[in-house]
């Protein structure tokens, strides 16, 4: 047994696995849980699309930075969670992104990604240096490019692989924008659906909001407090750094007179935005309200509750779109402590479980959250693209789908899993509070154990 001062997460999950195995044999589920579901915070906001959040001290409880994102995508799209180790490449190597091939970096960082399973990039993720990034769709006065280029989701992965801080990751994105541009179909369908992107980039010390319009961009540094982004331009006059042609471009198109105070959001936002962006505006303000309510006391649990808020539209399932994946991370400002990243890998956080991942030299592979691969026969690879569809559901997705589809035991199942999630959060926070980092081998199985345990629960109802 390890000394009491060292936190050993596998101990909890080993016990849970034993419990689940026993329950499977008995064919029963023990209701050892609290009587109600988590309280939903709500505002009267119409649902729409993605949301990213960050809380930095003193906005968070303790010396932690907390990041969260809901990825809202087509309702039948599968999101997988996949780990890629650090790697080195020969000079002159290239990397094939979703649509185009670009120059590869000589070294890449280890990353954990939550991504639509048909593409190369990611909706959100983290790297081994404690950098977290999420992106959002946005439409501006600059037309969306029809030609295939880098997707915003490709830029998320590239920035995580190449940036060891939030600012370095930002620099990666803007340099790639300048070299390759952004564009291409953002859905796995023949009908084109493209957009520009905004990003929330976070590390242990600071956060950056990066908002783009074609190859142009503006960025704002966030040193403390809380911040959210939701499918619209939010940077006004508080620009920390910008593309050198940002203002001259606007002036040449008659969007800015060159004399009045320059506001990026005011100058570049559409004058007659589509309904989806108007809904995003209302949702953005709803997210601000939720953050402000908990500013100074934001915790992992609170961030998860915000991502589960259905009345605000932050957790959504309407109009053919739904929250297909969610992520919450806690980044201790003490660099001797590990960052902990939680992923659902299943749709709708209100009926999903956040499972923790900690970077180690050799984390146990979790094949249950990785979708089937189709190689050269994949409809995203063949041209013309997306002429047929394939089944991308991974093992956890299938188990989750089967368990919650019309199950008369849905509430018991959900409450049990959420009870286990709460126990996990308590253990994580206890470990961080002790200030003693676990050894790598102690947490290498952490994400695997959680996923395996979740699947075993679901199997009770199939």
N, C-alpha and C positions, 0 to 999 in steps of 0.2 A: 504494500500500500504506500502511496506517496505521502510525504509529510503534509500536515494539515494546512500549511501556508501555501501549498501549490494547488491550484484549481485543476481538477481533472474532469473535463466535460464528458469523456467517454463513459465515466461511471454512471451518470444519469441515463445516458442513452442505452448503455448495456442493460440496465435495469428495465428500461422501457421495452426494449426488444424482448426480454424474457417475459414481461407481462403480456405483450402482444401475442407471443407464441402460445402462452398458456390460454389466452382468450380464444385464439383460433381453434385450439383443440377442444375447448368447451363449447364453442359456437355461441358465445355470449359476450356482451359488452358491459363492463361494470361502470355504473354511473357515479363515479367518485368526484364529481365536479360541481362547480357553482351553478345555481339554478338559472341564471340568465345570460343572454348574449351580451357582448360589450356594448356600452351605451354609444349610440350614433349621434355625433354632433351634426347639426343641420342648419342650412340656410335655404331660402327659397330661390334656388338657382337652377336653371335649365341645364341638363347634362349636355356635354359636348365632347372634348377630346383631352389630350395628355396634360399632366400637371407635374411639375418638379418643385421641391421644397428644400430649404436648408435652414438650420438654426445654428448659429455660432455663439459662443459665450459673449455677453451675458444672456443671450436669448435662450440658450440651452441650460439644462440643469447640470451643473458640474463643468469640468474642464473638457468638454467633448463637443465635437462638431457632429451634427446629425443631418443626414441626407435622406431624402425620400423621393420616389417617383412611381406614378402609375403610368403604364403604357397602354393607351387606348387605341385599338386597332380593329380591323374587320373582325366580326364576331366569330367567324370560322377559322381564323388564323391561329396557328399553334406557335407558342413562344417556348423556346428551349433555353436551358441554362447550361453553359459549357465553359470549361476551363482550358486555357492554352498556356503552356509553360513558356518561360523566357527562352529566347533563341538567338543564335548568331548566324549571319549570312555572309556570303562572299560579296566583295565589292561588285557592283553592277547587277546584282540580283533584282528581280522584280517580284511583285505580289499581285495576284489577281483578286481584285475586289468584286463587288456584285456585278458590275457591268464592264469596268475597264481595268487595265493593267497599269500599274504605276511602279516607280522605283522603290525598292525595299530599303529600309534602314539596315544598317550593319548589325544592330542589336535591337531586340524588342523585349519589353517587360512581360512578366507573367500577368495574365488577365483572367477575370471571371466575368462572363457576359450573359445578359438576358436579351435574346434576340428573336425576331421572327425567323422561323427555321428555314425559310427559303432563301435567305440572303447571307452575305458575308459579314456585314457589320453588326451593329447592336443598337438597341433602343436605350440601353443603360448598362452600366457595369463599373468595375473597379479594377485597379491594378495593385501590384505588390507594394507600391510606395504610398498607398493610402489615397490615391486620386480616384474620385468618383465623378462620372459624367452622365447626364441625361440630356436628350434633345427633344425639341418640340417643332411641329410644323408651323410655318408662318407664311403669309402672303403679303407682299408689299407692292409699291408702285413699280418696282423693277420686275419685268416679266420673268416668269419661270422659264428656264431653258428647256427646249424640247429634246435636245441631243442627250444621249446617255453620258453621264460623267460620274462623279462621286456622289453617292447618296449621303444625306446627313448622318445616317446610321453607319455608313462606312467611316465617316469622319470621327464618330464617337470611338470606334474601335481603334483606328489609326492613332488618335490622340492618346488613348490609354496605353497603347503599345509603345509609344515613343516619348511620352511626357512623364517626368518624375515629380512634377508639381502641377498644380492647377494652372499656373501661368505658363509653364512649359507646354502643357497640353493645348492651351489656347493658341500659343505661337505655332504649334504644329498645324492646327486647323486653318488658321488664316494663311499660312504659307501654302498649304495644299489647295485652298480655295483659289489662290492666285495662280497656281500652276495648272490645276485641272478643272476648276469650276465645280458646280453642284448641279445635278439634274438627273433625270431618269424616272421611270415608273416606280412609285413607292408602294404599290400593291401588287399582289400576285394575280393580276387579271389583265386581260387584253386592253381594256379601257384605260387610257392614260390617267394617272393621278400623281401629280408632282407638286412639290413645294420647296420653299427655302426653309432655313432652320434657325432656331435659337438654341442655345446650350447653357446649361448650368454646370460649371466645373468647380469641384470642391476638393480641398485637401485638409490636412490637420490644422492649418493656420488661417486659411482665407477661402473665399469663394469668388468666382468671376461669372458674370452674366455676359455672354457673347451673343449678339444678335446680328443676323446677316440679311443682305438684300443682294442677291447675285454674288458677285465677288467682293462687294463692299461690306463693311462691318463696323460696328461700334461695340465697345466693351466697357463694363463697369465693375470695379473691384468692390467687394463686400467684405468689410473687416469684422463686423460684429452684428448682432441682432438676427433678424429673420428675413427671408426673401423667398418669393415664389415666382414662377413663370408659367404661362398658360396660353400658348398659341397666339401670341400677339407681341408687338414691340412694346417694351416697358421702359427702355432707357430714354430719358428725356434729355435734360441739359447736363446730367451728372455723368458725363463721359470721361472715363479714365484714359483710354487710348482708342484710336480709330484708324481706319484706312486713310492713307494720305490724300485720296481723291474723294473722300466721302462728301465734303461740303461743296467742292467745285462741281462735282457731278450733279448734285441737287440744284445748284445755282444755274448750271447750263440747261437744265430741263425745266426751269421756271418754278421749281418747288420751294425755293428759298431765295430771298432777296439779297442775301449776303450782308445784311446790316442788322436785322433783328437777331435776338439771341437764338442760337441754333439748338433745336430739340430734335433728336434723331427720330423718336417715335412720332412726333407731330409732322415732320417733314416727309418721312418715308412711308407712313401708314396710308392705306387705301382710303380715299375720300368716301367711297361708298362700299364698305366692306361687306362680304357675303354674310349670310345669316349665321354660319358656323363661327365666324369671328366675333360677331356680336354676342353670341352665346358664350364664347370663350372669355369675353370681357367681363360678363357677369360672374362667370365661374372664377376668374382671376381675383375679383374683389371678394368673393366668398372664401377663397383660399387665404387671402390676406387677413380676413376677419378671424378665421380659425387659428392662423399663426399668431396673431396679435393677442388672442385670448390666452394663449399658452406661452407667450414670450416671457422668458425668464424661468420657465419650468418645463421646457420641452424635453421629453424623454423618448427612448425607443418606442415604448408602448403608445405614447401620445401620437407620435408620427404615424404609427401603424393605424391608429384609430382615425386619423385624418384621411389616410388613404382608403379607409373603409367607409367613409362618409358617403352615403348614397343620395341623400336629399340635396346636397350641394352639387351633385354631378361629378364630383371627384372620383368616386367609384361609380362607373356607368355601365349600362347595358340597354341601349336604345338606338333606334335608327340604323340598325345594321352594324353598329360598333359596340365594343365592350372593353372593359379593362382585361387585357389578355395576360398581363404579367405585372408584378410589383416588386419593388426593391426598397429596402431601408438599410442604411449603414450608420455605424457609430465609429467616429474617428477620434481616439484620445489625443489630446494635445501633448501628452507625455509620449515621446517617440519610442520609449522602451516597451510600451504596451501595444498589443496587436489591434489593428482595425478589424471590426467584425461586420460582415455583409450578409444581410438576410434577403432571400429570394423566395417567391411563391412557386414559380415554374408551372402554375396552373391559373386559369382565369378567375377573375372576381375575388379580390382579397377578402370580401365579406364571407366567403365560404372556402377560403384557402388558408394555408398555414405558412408563416414565414419561417424559413429554415436557415440556420447560420452557416457561414463559410469563413474560415480563417486561412490566410495564405501560409503554406508551409513549403518546404523544398520538394516534397512528393505527396501531394494530396491524393487520397484514394479516388480513382476514376468513378464517376457517377453516370453510368450509361443509361440509367432509368429516366434521366431528364434530357437525353439527346435524341433528336428525331431521326427517323430512317433517312439514309442518303441514297440518291439515285444517280450520282455521277454524271456522265455525259448525257444520260437520258432524262435528266431533270428538266422540266419545262422552262426553268429560268435560264438554262444553259443553251437550249436549242433555239434557233432563229427560224421564223419569227417566234418570239417568246410567248409563253403562257397559252399555248394552244390546247393544253389539257391540264388536268389537275391530278395530284397524287395525295396519298394519305400520309401526312407528316406527324401524326400523333405519336408521342413517345409513351413509354410505359406508365409513367406517373400521370400523364394527361389522361390516358385511357382509364386508369384505375379511378381517378378523381371523377371523370365523367360518368362512369358506371355507378359509382357509389351515390352520387348526388342526383341522379336522374330518377325522380319519382320514388326515392327511398322513404319508406314510412319511418325509418330511424334517422332521418336527416338531422334533426335537431340534437339528438343524443350524440351522433357522430361528430357534428360540428363542435359542440360544447367540449367534448373529450379532447379533440385535437387542439382547440384553443386553450384548454387547460394545460396541455403539454407545452404549448407555445409559451404560456406565461411562466411555467417552471423553467423553461430554457432561458427566457429573458432574465429571470431572477438570478440564475447561475452565471450568466454572462456579466451582469452588472456586479455581482459579488466578486468575480474574478478581477474585473477592472478596478473595483474599489480597493482590493488588497494590494494592487500595484505590483503584482508578480506575474510575469508573462508565462504561460504554459510552454512546455517543450513542444517542438514541432510534431513529434510522433504522437503526442497526447491529443492533438486536434486534427491529425491527418484524415481520420475517418469521420469527422464531425458531420459534414454535409451528407455523406453517404449514409450514415446511421439514421439521420433524421428522415431522409427520403425513403429509405428501406422501411422504417417504422411506419411512416404514413401509408405506404402501399399496403402493408400488412393490415392496418386498420380497414382500409377500403375493401380488402378482400373478404372481410366479414359480411359484406352486403352485396356481393356479386353472385 
